[in-house]
Amino acid sequence: MNAPVAATAAAAGPNLSLDELIFVELCGRALQCTDAAAAVKPNPAILAKLSIQLADAYRAAYKEKMYDLLPKNVGYEINMDDITNWDKKK
């Protein structure tokens, strides 16, 4: 993030969603400044839709990555006999 956008996001704190953070970043990068004025070249509505799509894609990829990191019990089977043997005293 560039400095003004990072400052804005930091000031908002945890209240901004990922969609909003991406939108703020896209708007900051799309802003074109001339000598007389500043203008956002792309339509802000299009940037909003794009930020939502990017956030959804990120969440899907993150969820998939986290699922792959979960522990797996590959080849482990437990029977009721195993549990009943816990109670037997030797």
Secondary structure, DSSP 8 states (H G I E B T S, - for coil): --HHHHHHHHHHGGGS-HHHHHHHHHHHHHEEE-SS-EEESS-HHHHHHHHHHHHHHHHHHHHHHHHHHS---TT----HHHHHHHH---
